[in-house]
Amino acid sequence: MPYTDFTDSGLSEERSQYEITVKLFFLPNKPASDRCAQSREAINFVLQELHVPSIDLLIVSYPGIAFDADDEDGNTATEDSLQADADAESVDAMIETWKCLEQFHEEGVIGRLGVSEFGKDRLTRFLKKAKIRPSVDQINVRDCCVVPKSLIVYAKGEKIDLLTHSDNTNILPRDALSDLLGKGESGAGILGEGGLKGDAEPQWVIKYTAVVKDRGVIENKGYFGAVEVQDK
C-alpha cells in the first residue's frame, strides 16, 4: 500500500528487528457503528508514520470499563467500578467492533489482537463469541497491587498473556483537548480567534510503540488522535 511520508525518520532498521504494539482507544459517547472506519484510519496513521506494512499487536480499549481487583476476587466492588461497568457496552456490542479488527488480522495488517481491562467473567463471555481469540489482556494496576489469582489461572489456561499498563482511563478529556488546540501559551493555536470556531470533540486515540527486539529499546513511540470541530 502507498504511504504518506509523515516524517523523515520511520524506523532505522529492518522491520523484522522490531516489535510494534499499538493501543486503540475508543472514546465514550461515540457511535459503535463508526469504529470500523475509525480503526482503519487510526491504524493507517501508524503504518504511515513508521513506514511499515504491519504491526505485531493491537490492543483495543473499549469505553466504560474499569478493572477492579476487589470485584474480580469476589469482594465488594467500589462505587467507581460499579458505575464504570454499568456504563460499559455489552459483550455482543464489543464483538461487533472486534469483527472489524479480525478483518485486519486476516489481511495481515495485525499479527495479534488483545483487549484491555477484561476481568475473568467478561473475558469468558468474550472468548465464546470471538472468531479470533485475544492473545493479550492488558490490566491497569495503578490503583491495585496485584492481578487477581482467579484471572491469572484462567488466562494461563486459555493461553492469554496478562500485561499491565498505567494509561489514563480518560485518555483525551475535552478540557485538555481545548487547551491543546487553543490559543494559549502551550496550545497549537488551531481553535479560537482566527482559527476554527466551535467545540472540539475527540473521536479516537491510538498509541504506538516500536521496540528493538534484541535490545529492548524503544526507538519510536507516540500518539495520534482524531478530533471533530462542531459549530456552536
Steps between C-alpha positions, in 0.01 A plus 500: 500500500625857440620694800483870575842621609395637840857525627851447373581259782284189483709215640877476467524121458318227311137440596585152632714656774200659674205410717232757419207533739205735471211570735180633350276697735134523404350799677173536693186636334621409151285268285632144486395495134784744423773279640588302188584820314669647807715189543620500142578871513690470828701195397592657166642803681737273693601298193581819312683658791725197550521412126400139561236267349387342827499511879560212740236561766189715521331543838150646499372714786120508514339797677343467841708210635698536821687200635435444870710237678272480805195433286694242299576302813135494598516778758298817509560717195573871536240760405716617209544149362127427525417820313763429235367149446144633477613745231690232305347359187394137475733223387283457188561865407872461564509197271355705213801731530732201542386362163652807331832438674487132406485615138828689541653181639379301201645765267840458668505856633481389866686199639324458835197655667450588865248655738531730798346496850321167455435306820440127501122522449511739206793315346314168526194638324712673237698186411179310429408747225833607347614334178861604561573477870693779675852393589547783752297651783651826618416605855535839666657442841559860602227474765554143613803301609470164325312333217235268653597133522171390341579702189861379491392134512228548240722694259778242529256222418377691194856592393437872536786723610419741783678832458485808719481868409451842659308681226248759610149360462382843381759521226387826336258710706332794330656761728851375429423489128382861501824602669708305248330653198430847640683830485660467842871498571530124454224462240530433129300809408249310287184595689373849573558850364627463143488120511216250498182592686307248707536224757771237457360148538756215532422197279774245568860469622767250400829446682794330328835363616782350294752300703828363366471130582857403578565807718160566655539868411204718401603670178175670405180569689215746492131566466254593227149623560202616299297805593178637355428871538130561541357842421348681791 
